[in-house]
Amino acid sequence: MKLKMLVYYSLGNRNYWFAPIEKVIKISEILSRKNYLLYDTEALKGVYNDWFILNDEYVKKLSDIIEEVLEDIDDEEIVDELFALKNVLEGGSVVVG
């Protein structure tokens, strides 16, 4: 079985966060509690060499959502993953692939 991964990479601070699709789905379920904060925000700015370039406004709002949901999570592994993702998002100019 081939393991599928998703990578978030900051061109600003050169940090990255990667996880298997199953973990990304689990984290997406947690973050979806605040999905209404993103309803009017365009997520993608474009595509470059098969990487999706995230809109800066979307990245800022996603970082804020992570900050809000962190206090409600008891699973230390998920908290660590969210902190790592937040660190990437705060670096600016984020691509996903």
Secondary structure in CASP SS format (residue, H / E / C, confidence):
PFRMAT SS
TARGET T0000
AUTHOR 0000-0000-0000
METHOD secondary structure of the structure
MODEL  1
M C 1.00
K C 1.00
L C 1.00
K C 1.00
M E 1.00
L E 1.00
V E 1.00
Y E 1.00
Y E 1.00
S E 1.00
L C 1.00
G C 1.00
N C 1.00
R C 1.00
N C 1.00
Y E 1.00
W E 1.00
F E 1.00
A E 1.00
P E 1.00
I H 1.00
E H 1.00
K H 1.00
V H 1.00
I H 1.00
K H 1.00
I H 1.00
S H 1.00
E H 1.00
I H 1.00
L H 1.00
S H 1.00
R H 1.00
K H 1.00
N H 1.00
Y H 1.00
L H 1.00
L H 1.00
Y C 1.00
D C 1.00
T C 1.00
E C 1.00
A C 1.00
L E 1.00
K E 1.00
G E 1.00
V E 1.00
Y E 1.00
N C 1.00
D C 1.00
W E 1.00
F E 1.00
I E 1.00
L E 1.00
N C 1.00
D H 1.00
E H 1.00
Y H 1.00
V H 1.00
K H 1.00
K H 1.00
L H 1.00
S H 1.00
D H 1.00
I H 1.00
I H 1.00
E H 1.00
E H 1.00
V H 1.00
L H 1.00
E C 1.00
D C 1.00
I C 1.00
D C 1.00
D C 1.00
E H 1.00
E H 1.00
I H 1.00
V H 1.00
D H 1.00
E H 1.00
L H 1.00
F H 1.00
A H 1.00
L H 1.00
K H 1.00
N H 1.00
V H 1.00
L H 1.00
E C 1.00
G C 1.00
G C 1.00
S C 1.00
V E 1.00
V E 1.00
V E 1.00
G C 1.00
END
